[in-house]
Amino acid sequence: MKKSEVDPVVARNRKAAHDYELGESWEAGIVLQGPEVKALRAGRASLVGGFAMVENRELWLHGVHIPQYSQARWFNDGSRRKRKLLLHRAQIDKIERKVNESGLTIVPVVLYFKDGRAKVEIALGRGKKTWDKRQTLAEREATRETERAVSRRLKGHRD
């Protein structure tokens, strides 16, 4: 079994796809301290409400909840503190340009381990309006209904 199959996805931000039109995405390393890695390996994290910002030409992740690890004895502070994301300078500059020009938001989508290191997939997102969300739900429901109808037809059931 490959190492990538062993390392699980820790957290997904399913609400991001509902609230934003997601565009280009990047894989970024994340700087963690002490027991945060063990808390992540225990599968305890939440990306809901998280976002990233470029500050002083560095990318910082805000609002991501990594709870305190119960068996840790030292350095068990701030579960919602800001954490630095690791990307190449050219990637950070490109993200900053797109955010400033287009008014996009940097949204964390997936938090996972890759080769033993914690990674975050971030994407540029444009906020959806309420009617956009309703339209997306209606399209998804229509697609499901057509798939059900095709499935019933293939099984020989009459409509």
Contacts in CASP RR format, 6 or more apart in sequence:
PFRMAT RR
TARGET T0000
AUTHOR 0000-0000-0000
METHOD contacts of the structure
MODEL  1
MKKSEVDPVVARNRKAAHDYELGESWEAGIVLQGPEVKALRAGRASLVGG
FAMVENRELWLHGVHIPQYSQARWFNDGSRRKRKLLLHRAQIDKIERKVN
ESGLTIVPVVLYFKDGRAKVEIALGRGKKTWDKRQTLAEREATRETERAV
SRRLKGHRD
3 115 0 8 1.000
3 116 0 8 1.000
4 114 0 8 1.000
4 115 0 8 1.000
7 112 0 8 1.000
7 113 0 8 1.000
7 114 0 8 1.000
7 115 0 8 1.000
7 116 0 8 1.000
8 43 0 8 1.000
8 112 0 8 1.000
8 113 0 8 1.000
9 110 0 8 1.000
9 111 0 8 1.000
9 112 0 8 1.000
10 40 0 8 1.000
10 41 0 8 1.000
10 43 0 8 1.000
10 45 0 8 1.000
10 111 0 8 1.000
10 112 0 8 1.000
10 113 0 8 1.000
10 118 0 8 1.000
11 43 0 8 1.000
11 45 0 8 1.000
11 46 0 8 1.000
11 47 0 8 1.000
11 110 0 8 1.000
11 111 0 8 1.000
12 47 0 8 1.000
12 109 0 8 1.000
12 110 0 8 1.000
12 111 0 8 1.000
13 47 0 8 1.000
13 48 0 8 1.000
13 49 0 8 1.000
13 50 0 8 1.000
13 107 0 8 1.000
13 108 0 8 1.000
13 109 0 8 1.000
13 110 0 8 1.000
15 48 0 8 1.000
15 49 0 8 1.000
16 22 0 8 1.000
16 47 0 8 1.000
16 107 0 8 1.000
16 108 0 8 1.000
16 109 0 8 1.000
16 123 0 8 1.000
16 125 0 8 1.000
17 109 0 8 1.000
18 128 0 8 1.000
18 133 0 8 1.000
18 136 0 8 1.000
19 127 0 8 1.000
19 128 0 8 1.000
19 133 0 8 1.000
20 105 0 8 1.000
20 107 0 8 1.000
20 123 0 8 1.000
20 125 0 8 1.000
20 126 0 8 1.000
20 127 0 8 1.000
20 128 0 8 1.000
21 125 0 8 1.000
21 126 0 8 1.000
21 127 0 8 1.000
21 128 0 8 1.000
21 132 0 8 1.000
22 107 0 8 1.000
22 109 0 8 1.000
22 123 0 8 1.000
22 124 0 8 1.000
22 125 0 8 1.000
23 123 0 8 1.000
23 124 0 8 1.000
23 125 0 8 1.000
24 98 0 8 1.000
24 123 0 8 1.000
24 124 0 8 1.000
25 109 0 8 1.000
25 121 0 8 1.000
25 122 0 8 1.000
25 123 0 8 1.000
25 124 0 8 1.000
26 87 0 8 1.000
26 91 0 8 1.000
26 95 0 8 1.000
26 121 0 8 1.000
26 122 0 8 1.000
26 123 0 8 1.000
27 114 0 8 1.000
27 119 0 8 1.000
27 120 0 8 1.000
27 121 0 8 1.000
28 59 0 8 1.000
28 85 0 8 1.000
28 86 0 8 1.000
28 87 0 8 1.000
28 119 0 8 1.000
28 120 0 8 1.000
28 121 0 8 1.000
28 122 0 8 1.000
29 85 0 8 1.000
29 86 0 8 1.000
29 87 0 8 1.000
29 117 0 8 1.000
29 118 0 8 1.000
29 119 0 8 1.000
29 120 0 8 1.000
30 61 0 8 1.000
30 83 0 8 1.000
30 84 0 8 1.000
30 85 0 8 1.000
30 86 0 8 1.000
30 111 0 8 1.000
30 118 0 8 1.000
30 119 0 8 1.000
30 120 0 8 1.000
31 83 0 8 1.000
31 84 0 8 1.000
31 85 0 8 1.000
31 86 0 8 1.000
32 40 0 8 1.000
32 66 0 8 1.000
32 83 0 8 1.000
32 118 0 8 1.000
33 75 0 8 1.000
34 72 0 8 1.000
34 75 0 8 1.000
35 68 0 8 1.000
35 69 0 8 1.000
35 71 0 8 1.000
35 72 0 8 1.000
35 75 0 8 1.000
35 76 0 8 1.000
36 66 0 8 1.000
36 69 0 8 1.000
37 118 0 8 1.000
38 69 0 8 1.000
38 71 0 8 1.000
38 72 0 8 1.000
39 45 0 8 1.000
39 66 0 8 1.000
39 67 0 8 1.000
39 68 0 8 1.000
39 69 0 8 1.000
40 66 0 8 1.000
40 111 0 8 1.000
40 113 0 8 1.000
40 118 0 8 1.000
41 113 0 8 1.000
42 69 0 8 1.000
44 66 0 8 1.000
44 67 0 8 1.000
45 64 0 8 1.000
45 65 0 8 1.000
45 66 0 8 1.000
45 67 0 8 1.000
45 111 0 8 1.000
46 64 0 8 1.000
46 65 0 8 1.000
47 64 0 8 1.000
47 108 0 8 1.000
47 109 0 8 1.000
47 110 0 8 1.000
47 111 0 8 1.000
48 65 0 8 1.000
49 63 0 8 1.000
49 64 0 8 1.000
50 61 0 8 1.000
50 62 0 8 1.000
50 63 0 8 1.000
50 64 0 8 1.000
50 107 0 8 1.000
50 108 0 8 1.000
51 61 0 8 1.000
51 62 0 8 1.000
51 63 0 8 1.000
51 105 0 8 1.000
51 106 0 8 1.000
51 107 0 8 1.000
51 108 0 8 1.000
52 59 0 8 1.000
52 60 0 8 1.000
52 61 0 8 1.000
52 62 0 8 1.000
52 85 0 8 1.000
52 106 0 8 1.000
52 107 0 8 1.000
52 108 0 8 1.000
52 122 0 8 1.000
53 59 0 8 1.000
53 60 0 8 1.000
53 62 0 8 1.000
53 106 0 8 1.000
54 60 0 8 1.000
54 92 0 8 1.000
54 95 0 8 1.000
54 96 0 8 1.000
54 99 0 8 1.000
54 106 0 8 1.000
57 89 0 8 1.000
57 92 0 8 1.000
57 93 0 8 1.000
57 96 0 8 1.000
58 84 0 8 1.000
58 92 0 8 1.000
59 84 0 8 1.000
59 85 0 8 1.000
59 87 0 8 1.000
59 92 0 8 1.000
59 95 0 8 1.000
59 106 0 8 1.000
59 122 0 8 1.000
60 82 0 8 1.000
60 83 0 8 1.000
60 84 0 8 1.000
60 85 0 8 1.000
61 82 0 8 1.000
61 83 0 8 1.000
61 84 0 8 1.000
61 85 0 8 1.000
61 108 0 8 1.000
61 120 0 8 1.000
61 122 0 8 1.000
62 82 0 8 1.000
63 80 0 8 1.000
63 82 0 8 1.000
64 80 0 8 1.000
64 83 0 8 1.000
64 108 0 8 1.000
64 111 0 8 1.000
65 79 0 8 1.000
65 80 0 8 1.000
66 79 0 8 1.000
67 79 0 8 1.000
68 76 0 8 1.000
68 78 0 8 1.000
68 79 0 8 1.000
69 76 0 8 1.000
85 120 0 8 1.000
85 122 0 8 1.000
87 95 0 8 1.000
95 106 0 8 1.000
95 124 0 8 1.000
98 104 0 8 1.000
98 124 0 8 1.000
99 105 0 8 1.000
99 106 0 8 1.000
99 124 0 8 1.000
102 126 0 8 1.000
103 126 0 8 1.000
104 124 0 8 1.000
104 125 0 8 1.000
104 126 0 8 1.000
105 124 0 8 1.000
105 125 0 8 1.000
105 126 0 8 1.000
105 127 0 8 1.000
106 122 0 8 1.000
106 123 0 8 1.000
106 124 0 8 1.000
106 125 0 8 1.000
107 122 0 8 1.000
107 123 0 8 1.000
107 124 0 8 1.000
107 125 0 8 1.000
108 120 0 8 1.000
108 121 0 8 1.000
108 122 0 8 1.000
109 121 0 8 1.000
109 122 0 8 1.000
109 123 0 8 1.000
110 120 0 8 1.000
110 121 0 8 1.000
111 118 0 8 1.000
111 119 0 8 1.000
111 120 0 8 1.000
111 121 0 8 1.000
112 118 0 8 1.000
112 119 0 8 1.000
112 121 0 8 1.000
113 119 0 8 1.000
128 136 0 8 1.000
149 159 0 8 1.000
152 159 0 8 1.000
153 159 0 8 1.000
END
